[in-house]
Amino acid sequence: MGTATKRTTVYFDPGLHRALRLKAAETDRSLSELVNEAVRLSLAEDAEDLAAFEERSAEPDLLFEEVLKDLQRRGKI
């Protein structure tokens, strides 16, 4: 971790905490490293999702009912 880290308290489900401790021991990494990596990955996934939504924002909206009717008309359902 860098020098500009922040400290916080996080409460884990007991089973999740045990699994996290085991993974930390097996990978020779700290709990903080594992949690930081997981949060980074989650935030990166959110950023990718937002970018995908932005890219598709100009696409026309499809009503669920219309999609169902089209699938029925084409014998797909």
MODELLER restraints for C-alpha pairs under 7 A, 6 or more apart:
rsr = mdl.restraints
at = mdl.atoms
rsr.add(forms.Gaussian(group=physical.xy_distance, feature=features.Distance(at['CA:20:A'], at['CA:31:A']), mean=6.80, stdev=0.5))
rsr.add(forms.Gaussian(group=physical.xy_distance, feature=features.Distance(at['CA:21:A'], at['CA:31:A']), mean=6.63, stdev=0.5))
rsr.add(forms.Gaussian(group=physical.xy_distance, feature=features.Distance(at['CA:24:A'], at['CA:30:A']), mean=5.49, stdev=0.5))
rsr.add(forms.Gaussian(group=physical.xy_distance, feature=features.Distance(at['CA:24:A'], at['CA:31:A']), mean=5.88, stdev=0.5))
rsr.add(forms.Gaussian(group=physical.xy_distance, feature=features.Distance(at['CA:71:A'], at['CA:77:A']), mean=5.91, stdev=0.5))
